[in-house]
Amino acid sequence: MATEPAAAPPSDREEKILGIIETARSKRAKFRDEHITMSHGAGGKATQGLIEGLLVPAFASETLSAMGDAGAVSVNGLELALTTDSFVVKPIRFPGGSIGELAVNGTVNDLAMAGARPLALSLSLILEEGLPADDLRAEVDAIAAAARAAEVEIVAGDTKVVERGHADQMYLCTTGIGRRDPRAALSTSALRPGDRILVSGPIGEHGTAIMLARGDLGLDAEIESDTRSLWPAVDALLDAAGPSLRCLRDATRGGVASVLNELARASSVAMIVREADVPVSAEVAGASELLGIDPMYVANEGKLVAFVAPEAADDALAALRGVPGGEDAADIGEVKTEPPGMVLVATAFGGKRVMDQLVGDPLPRIC
């Protein structure tokens, strides 16, 4: 198992800067914006302010306050998980997938991250006037194929049509229900110092594929979306680690960096990520370098981040690598005590830097 490089203790100036950041991070997010912007849907600080500063207080739900991927529901002793999502990706078809496949996988993955076996979905289609019927047929086929692969049924739905120019061909809205697995004891506040941070494979593929598919970046690379159901990976992790599996997240909007920051705040812990151990394909790394972006902030649709107690980390990593799509899973870091609520990166040069949450919205819509 890799260990982080030794580093000198922080200087007085570094301690002061970290203290300022820690104080700012400890304050509850507030929603003070006068207008909604694209950054409110990017998964970064603006999204956090909207959710934590407006939606959670308004709905006063303990389950919603837990900020997981799905809410817990108990019906006559039957433990269920419920999630809902909307998909507005442009273009609707891209290398490695399409909006229909994305809608199914994104929804079942939110259930899986809550430790729930996906059972059924509802589907609403918002179609733009003028959408070619062949495009609609292709997406219906993609939805049906993805549902079969994920072993879920589409049990309810709705269809609306809006005027030409009022949608990007189609938007899809889904709701999913799953049965919570008794092996799972997952919580966004369960992280402890010493826990290992695992990712299930190379990051940044989906967001990069979408950016290249839009055709306005002038780059050409063989990169495909990683969209897939993550329940098989979760099932394997639960078998291998059981209660030692602390928390799971799929790194969609805002990428792995946003996941780490959200959970560091939720558990009041620090995290250290070893930059050299983060798996990134050569194609994504090259495209990111040319575009001036960090793959840690780029969206994924078939990768998860797992936090595992140290004694079970090796078994959990082996389990991930045994699942199709998880062959390149990696241990990328560790949960620490100080400074709470912050994520630090141990660079390849032996230094450290703060990995903050995404502030703006530098990327096109990717889900």
RARA-V450856 format. One line per field, one symbol per residue. ss: DSSP state (@ for helix, = for strand, . for the rest). psi: psi as a letter, one per 40 degrees, with the letter a starting at -180 (. if undefined). Layout:
# RARA-V450856
ss=???
psi=???
This chain:
# RARA-V450856
ss=...........@@@@@@@@@@@@@@@...........@@@@...@@@@@@@@@@@@@@@..@@@@.....=====..==========.....==..==@@@@@@@@@@@@@@@..=============....@@@@@@@@@@@@@@@@@@..==========.......===========...............====.....@@@@@@@@@.................@@@@@@@@@@@@@@======....@@@@@@@@@@@@@..=====@@@....@@@@@@@@@@...@@@......=====.@@@@@@@@@@@@........=======......====.....===.............
psi=hiiiiiiiiiiddddddddddddddeihiiheidihiddeeeeaddddddddedddddefhddddefaeiihhhhfehhiihiiiihfihiehiheaiddddddddddddddeefhhhdiiihhhhihhehhdddddddddddddddddefiiheiaihihiiheeigdiihhihiiihhheehgiieeeiihdiihiieahieddddddddddeeefihighiiehihedddddddddddbeehdiihhgbheadddddddddddefiiihhhdeehhhidddddddddefihddeiiiefiihhhhideeddddddddeehheedfiiheaihidihieihihhieeeaiihgiihdageiihe.
